[in-house]
Amino acid sequence: MHLSPAFVFLIQALLLIVGPFALWRAAGVRRVAPMVVVQILFGIALGPSLLGRMAPEVWGTLFGGAVLAPLTGLGWLAVVFFAFLTGLHLDVADMRGRGRAVGAVAVSSMVIPTLAGAGTGLWVADAFPAMAGPAATPALFAAGFGVCLGVTALPVLGAILREMGLTSTRLGALALACAAVNDALLWVALAALLGAATGGGEAVLLTLAGGAAIPAVLWGVVRPWLAARIGSQPPMLDDAHLIGICALLLLTAAVSEAVGLHYILGAFLAGTAIPKPLAAAVLARVESVTTLVLLPFFFTLTGLKVTVTADSPALWAVFLVATAVTIVTKLLGSAVPARLAGIPPYDAWRLGALMPCKGLMEVVVLTVLLEAGILSGAGFSALVLMAVAVTALTQPMTRLAARLAHGDTKTPLGRTAGFR
């Protein structure tokens, strides 16, 4: 029986949009794991590891090879809009007086896990050489491993904060700001790593220049111009205005990608440049469609790229070690400097529990390193599983941190009753 491309696409869309959401709502799963974790695991189940083995013909028809091509563009568009929405939720005014805390936590939460990860990567390269890609020396592999452990996934953190009711709180704003700085440092480190792998340093200079110019233009030119145009009253957002905002979003994402900062960070920065009255109007128009309809394509496609072999001791050993090192170093590398910056224990430990979150950004970095030959397929799969595990643990760890520090009620960041 011949199936038309349109029929195959519609069945794919039906499975990817409805399937993870139905699982997340069933049997109390939403109390345990964020939606994005369910979407990635759902993609792994539909991939070669499970469906491909149980029903290879069905898998080949729906999710094998070329039939996934139409979904790739939807995945890119989904994550661009979601990163933009995350930036819209961030209120820059909440960061006034918190620059010291943001800088300390963002740098420490990136540097400490990266250094610890690099040391772990040297051990992995020696103990499990099959984890390294064909283009990797032990030093390059260790550096790549360290970068992977230093990642905080900005859009996924935004999704988790949204599900926990923390998006509009000062703690949520601080976490997003730290993750944004963390990701900027990540792309500079990744550009330096790829420059070392290819022997060129021009990419590093271009990334540094772009990292300074893009926010300067957005916050120094675009945001004041928009603020002057709309005034203090909530604007009427017609179709022409919405298309103009989309043009700003896509252009910023494209420029960010061109200079090596990745389109995700550019999309987030574009969101932060929109004044709050206009941001609220944009969120009302596009948030639900983006999170419920578009975003499942990206996260489920991520899972489809993963191959899990149950009888691979090396894969599971690397997964366990990477998970443990990530949680410990991210937690301590965030909470300790937050306390030193004057944030009370209640919020410092919750912030530390949020920062190990990975998911989307981790997968993007892993894909880049896989394509560059620094990671092998086995190394890619082990670290994707690590990303899923630490992302799934983000909500429980944050709730646990809140309970353990529950006695501290005097916090300038504000207590939040939005845990669900």
C-alpha positions in Angstrom: 0.0 0.0 0.0 1.4 3.4 -1.1 1.2 6.1 1.5 1.3 9.7 0.3 3.9 12.1 1.9 1.0 14.2 3.2 -0.5 11.2 5.0 2.8 10.2 6.5 3.4 13.7 7.7 0.0 14.0 9.3 0.4 10.6 11.2 3.8 11.8 12.4 2.3 15.1 13.6 -0.5 13.2 15.3 1.9 11.0 17.2 4.4 13.7 18.1 1.9 16.2 19.3 -0.7 14.1 21.0 1.4 11.1 22.2 3.8 12.8 24.7 1.1 15.1 26.0 -1.2 12.1 26.7 1.6 10.2 28.5 2.5 13.3 30.5 -1.0 13.8 31.7 -1.6 10.1 32.5 -0.6 8.3 35.7 0.7 11.3 37.5 3.8 11.6 35.2 3.6 15.4 35.2 4.3 15.4 38.9 7.6 13.6 38.3 9.0 14.8 35.0 8.6 17.9 32.8 6.9 17.6 29.4 10.2 17.9 27.5 11.6 14.8 29.2 8.6 12.8 28.2 8.9 14.2 24.6 12.5 13.1 24.3 11.9 9.7 25.8 8.9 9.3 23.5 11.2 10.1 20.6 13.7 7.5 21.8 10.9 4.9 21.9 9.9 5.8 18.3 13.5 5.5 17.1 15.7 2.6 16.1 16.2 1.5 19.7 12.7 0.4 20.3 10.2 0.8 17.5 12.9 0.1 14.9 13.6 -3.3 16.5 10.0 -4.3 17.3 8.4 -3.1 14.0 11.1 -2.2 11.5 8.7 -1.7 8.6 6.5 0.6 10.5 9.5 2.5 11.8 11.0 2.8 8.3 7.7 4.1 6.9 7.1 6.7 9.6 10.5 7.7 11.1 13.3 6.3 9.0 15.8 8.3 7.0 14.4 10.8 4.5 10.8 10.8 5.8 12.0 12.9 8.8 13.3 15.7 6.5 10.0 17.7 6.5 10.0 17.7 10.3 13.5 19.2 10.7 12.4 22.7 9.6 9.5 22.6 12.0 11.8 21.6 14.8 14.1 24.6 14.1 11.1 27.0 13.9 9.7 25.6 17.2 12.8 26.1 19.2 13.4 29.6 17.8 10.0 30.7 18.9 10.2 29.0 22.3 13.6 30.6 23.0 12.0 33.9 22.0 9.0 33.3 24.4 11.5 32.5 27.2 13.1 35.9 26.6 9.7 37.6 26.7 9.1 36.2 30.1 12.4 37.6 31.5 11.9 41.0 33.1 15.2 42.7 32.9 14.0 45.2 35.6 14.1 42.3 38.1 17.8 42.0 37.6 18.5 45.5 38.9 20.8 45.2 41.9 21.4 41.5 41.1 24.2 41.9 38.6 26.7 40.6 41.0 24.7 37.5 41.7 23.9 36.8 38.0 27.6 37.2 37.1 28.9 35.1 39.9 26.4 32.2 39.4 26.5 32.2 35.6 30.3 32.1 35.4 30.8 29.6 38.3 28.0 27.3 37.1 29.7 27.1 33.7 33.4 27.1 34.7 33.3 24.6 37.6 31.4 21.8 35.8 33.4 22.4 32.6 36.7 21.9 34.4 35.4 18.9 36.3 34.0 17.5 33.1 37.3 18.0 31.3 39.1 16.0 34.0 36.4 13.3 33.7 36.7 13.3 30.0 40.4 12.5 30.2 39.5 9.5 32.2 36.7 8.5 29.8 39.0 8.8 26.8 41.5 6.4 28.5 38.9 3.9 29.9 36.4 4.0 27.1 38.2 5.1 23.9 35.1 4.1 21.8 33.3 7.2 23.2 35.7 9.5 21.3 35.0 10.4 17.6 37.4 9.9 14.7 38.7 13.4 14.8 39.3 13.6 18.5 42.6 13.6 20.4 42.3 12.8 24.1 42.6 16.6 24.9 39.9 17.6 22.4 37.6 14.9 23.6 38.2 16.0 27.2 37.5 19.6 26.3 34.3 18.6 24.5 33.2 16.4 27.4 33.7 19.3 29.8 31.7 21.7 27.6 28.8 19.2 27.6 28.8 19.0 31.4 28.9 22.8 31.7 25.7 23.4 29.6 22.5 24.8 31.1 19.6 24.5 28.7 18.0 27.9 28.5 14.7 27.0 26.6 14.2 23.8 28.6 14.8 25.6 31.9 12.1 28.1 30.7 9.7 25.2 30.1 10.4 23.8 33.6 10.0 27.2 35.2 6.7 27.6 33.3 5.4 24.2 34.5 6.4 25.0 38.1 4.8 28.4 38.1 8.2 30.2 38.6 8.5 31.9 35.2 7.4 35.4 36.4 9.1 35.2 39.8 12.4 36.9 40.7 13.9 33.4 41.2 12.8 32.4 37.8 14.2 35.6 36.3 17.5 35.1 38.0 17.7 31.5 36.8 17.0 32.5 33.2 19.5 35.4 33.3 22.2 33.0 34.7 21.3 30.4 32.0 21.6 33.1 29.3 25.0 34.2 30.4 26.0 30.5 30.8 24.9 29.8 27.3 26.8 32.8 25.9 29.9 31.5 27.6 29.1 28.0 26.2 29.1 29.1 22.6 32.3 31.0 23.0 33.9 27.9 24.5 32.4 25.7 21.8 33.7 28.1 19.1 37.1 27.9 20.6 37.0 24.1 20.7 35.9 23.8 17.1 38.6 26.4 16.2 41.2 24.2 17.9 39.8 21.2 16.1 40.1 22.8 12.7 43.2 24.9 13.4 41.4 28.3 12.9 40.9 31.2 15.3 38.8 33.5 13.2 35.6 31.9 14.3 36.4 32.7 18.0 37.0 36.4 17.2 33.7 36.5 15.2 31.8 34.9 18.0 33.2 37.4 20.6 32.4 40.3 18.4 28.9 39.1 17.7 28.3 38.4 21.4 29.0 42.0 22.2 27.2 43.6 19.2 23.9 41.7 19.2 22.7 42.6 22.7 24.1 46.2 22.3 21.9 46.8 19.2 18.9 45.1 20.7 19.0 46.8 24.1 20.6 50.1 23.0 18.5 50.7 19.8 15.6 48.3 19.3 14.2 48.2 22.8 14.2 52.0 23.3 12.6 52.5 19.9 9.9 50.0 20.6 9.3 51.5 24.0 8.9 55.0 22.5 6.5 53.7 19.9 4.1 51.9 22.3 4.3 54.1 25.4 3.1 52.7 28.7 -0.3 51.4 27.5 -0.7 47.8 26.3 -0.7 48.0 22.5 -3.2 46.6 20.1 -1.1 43.8 18.4 -2.4 43.5 14.8 -1.1 41.2 12.1 1.3 43.7 10.7 2.9 44.3 14.2 3.1 40.5 14.8 4.9 40.0 11.5 7.3 42.8 12.3 8.2 41.1 15.6 8.6 37.8 13.8 11.0 39.5 11.4 13.0 40.9 14.3 13.1 37.4 15.9 14.2 35.5 12.7 16.8 38.2 11.7 18.4 38.2 15.2 18.4 34.4 15.3 20.0 34.3 11.8 22.7 36.8 12.7 23.4 35.0 15.9 23.8 31.7 14.0 26.1 33.3 11.5 28.5 34.6 14.1 28.7 31.3 16.0 26.5 32.1 19.0 23.7 29.8 17.7 20.2 30.8 16.7 18.7 29.8 20.1 20.7 32.4 22.0 19.8 35.1 19.4 16.1 34.2 19.6 16.3 34.5 23.4 18.0 37.9 23.2 15.4 39.1 20.8 12.7 38.3 23.4 14.5 40.2 26.1 14.5 43.3 23.9 10.7 43.5 23.7 9.2 46.0 26.2 6.9 44.3 28.8 3.6 45.7 27.6 4.3 44.5 24.1 5.7 41.2 25.4 2.5 40.4 27.2 0.5 41.0 24.0 2.9 38.7 22.0 2.7 36.0 24.6 -1.1 36.0 24.4 -1.0 35.5 20.7 1.7 32.8 20.2 2.6 31.0 23.4 0.1 28.2 23.5 0.6 27.2 19.8 4.3 27.2 20.2 4.5 25.1 23.4 1.7 22.7 22.6 1.9 22.3 18.8 5.4 23.3 17.5 7.8 22.4 20.3 7.0 18.6 20.4 8.6 18.3 16.9 12.0 19.4 18.2 12.2 17.4 21.4 10.8 14.2 19.9 13.1 14.5 16.9 16.0 14.7 19.4 15.0 11.4 20.8 14.8 9.8 17.4 18.5 10.4 16.9 19.5 8.3 20.0 20.5 4.7 19.8 20.4 2.9 23.1 22.1 -0.5 23.5 21.2 -2.3 26.7 24.2 -4.6 26.6 26.8 -1.8 26.4 28.6 -1.4 29.8 30.7 1.5 28.5 27.6 3.5 27.5 26.0 3.0 30.9 29.2 3.7 32.8 29.8 7.0 31.0 26.1 7.9 31.5 26.3 7.3 35.2 29.6 9.1 35.7 28.6 12.1 33.6 25.2 12.4 35.4 26.8 12.3 38.9 29.5 14.9 38.0 27.0 17.2 36.3 24.6 17.3 39.3 27.2 17.8 42.0 29.3 20.4 40.2 26.3 22.3 38.8 24.6 22.4 42.2 27.6 23.5 44.2 28.9 25.7 41.4 25.6 27.7 41.5 24.4 27.6 45.1 27.7 28.5 46.8 28.4 31.6 44.7 24.8 32.6 45.1 25.1 32.4 48.9 28.4 34.4 48.7 26.5 37.1 46.7 24.0 37.5 49.4 21.1 35.3 48.3 19.5 33.5 51.2 19.7 29.7 51.4 16.1 29.1 50.4 16.6 30.6 46.9 20.3 29.8 46.6 19.8 26.1 46.8 16.7 26.2 44.6 18.7 28.1 42.1 21.5 25.5 42.3 19.0 22.7 41.8 17.6 24.5 38.6 21.0 25.0 36.9 21.8 21.3 36.1 18.9 21.4 33.6 20.0 20.5 30.1 17.9 19.0 27.4 17.7 21.2 24.3 21.0 23.1 24.5 22.9 19.9 25.5 21.5 18.1 22.5 22.5 20.9 20.1 26.0 20.9 21.5 26.2 17.1 21.3 25.0 17.2 17.7 27.7 19.7 16.8 30.4 17.6 18.5 29.1 14.5 16.8 29.2 16.1 13.4 32.7 17.5 14.1 34.0 14.0 14.9 34.8 14.8 18.5 32.1 12.4 19.8 31.3 8.9 18.5 27.7 7.7 18.2 28.1 5.8 21.5 29.4 8.9 23.3 26.5 11.0 21.8 23.9 8.5 23.0 25.4 8.3 26.5 25.4 12.0 27.0 21.9 12.4 25.6 20.7 10.0 28.2 22.6 12.0 30.8 20.8 15.2 29.6 17.4 13.4 29.9 18.3 12.2 33.4 19.4 15.5 34.9 16.5 17.4 33.2 14.1 14.9 34.7 15.6 15.4 38.1 15.4 19.2 37.9 11.9 19.5 39.3 12.4 16.9 42.1 15.7 18.5 43.2 14.2 22.0 43.2 11.3 20.8 45.4 13.8 19.0 47.7 15.9 22.1 48.0 12.8 24.1 48.9 11.9 21.6 51.6 15.4 21.4 53.1 15.8 25.2 53.3 12.1 25.8 54.2 13.0 27.5 57.4 14.5 30.5 55.6 11.6 32.9 55.0 13.4 36.2 54.6 14.4 36.3 50.9 14.6 39.4 48.7 13.9 37.2 45.7 10.4 36.3 47.0 8.9 33.1 48.1 6.9 31.2 45.5 3.9 28.9 46.0 3.9 27.9 42.4 5.2 24.3 42.8 3.0 21.8 41.1 
